Amino acid sequence: MMSCRVLGVLAAAFVVAAMSPAKAQDFPNRTVRIINPFAAGGATEVMARAIAHRLSEMWGQPVIVESRPGAGSVLGVDSVVKSAPDGHTLLFSDSASFVITPHINSKLPYDPLKDLAPLALCVRIAPVLAAANNAPFNTIPEMLAYAKANPDALTFASSGVGSYMHVAMEYLKHMTGTKILHVPFRGSNLVVPELLAGRVSMYIATLSVFDQYAQEGKMKIIAAASEKRLPQRPNLPTIGETVPGYSISSWFGMAAPAGTPAPILDKIHADIMKVIAEPAFTSIFVDKQSFQIGDLNRADLIKTVQVEHKKWGELVKISGAKQE
């Protein structure tokens, strides 16, 4: 015969389960915060604000974006992990926070695989390598030749230690036996002025970060870092055409604290998918940025995070990238 305590626990569990759909229907009932773990003004914040604006209209509640940079996204992510798991605090980040940072920083105060609930893969980005106009190269072969002849004379920027930009370049250095000095910043918006001024040699980021400047002749786009040539730039060679086997992938996604009720997660996921599929949103924030819309359900996204976590772990190990 069950004890009163066991019956009480079962009854409480039943009540929670019964309340979940109602909670999802009532969600959100106050301001929702979306945490951007990088510096304000970068591509992550721009995308987060665009999504937040539409969600606010759909939900009838304020949806605000807060930028909390620091420690290669760790500070921002940690603030989300420690938030109440009720859907009112969310994370919007590039994939590095989920699949790279854990391999870079062995002292993380959280485990992204256990402490975050992936919500939506919003867009896949189009990574390219851009260079300052004063950089003494215009192609990947020329860059590699110069780097080998002049060790540490070239520099590459990143949006922080452990960012995909950082690991991608360390991996390229490993594959090519070159020495290029890493200069970390706290966001893309801080890197671009340095690249325009010629104070750093190169930077890997999504095409939209550089496109307008390149068209104006203020910097040069050298190659795509993706596996295949970009549909928007079919004449732009890939790094892999010079360095066989080299390619990277990255994306922007949303997550909630682990423990957030599944009905709330499902609602947020469904509404985000509606937003990113809207023609107006796609035209401005996807097509013009050379992104691809995410099309994964939550279960497939969880699997993707697990697979990429393992893959990037191998790349980090091979590259030797680490917390500096």
Secondary structure, DSSP 8 states (H G I E B T S, - for coil): ---HHHHHHHHHHHHHHHHHHHHHHH--SS-EEEEE-S-TTSHHHHHHHHHHHHHHHHHTS-EEEEE---TTTHHHHHHHHTS-SSSSEEEEEETHHHHTHHHH-TT-SS-HHHHEEEEEEEEE--EEEEEETTSS-SSHHHHHHHHHHSTTTSEEEESSTTSHHHHHHHHHHHHHT---EEEE-SSHHHHHHHHHTTSS-EEEEEHHHHHHHHHTTSEEEEEE-SSS--TT-TTS-BGGGTSTT-----EEEEEEETT--HHHHHHHHHHHHHHHHSHHHIIIIIITTT-EE----HHHHHHHHHHHHHHHHHHHHHHT----
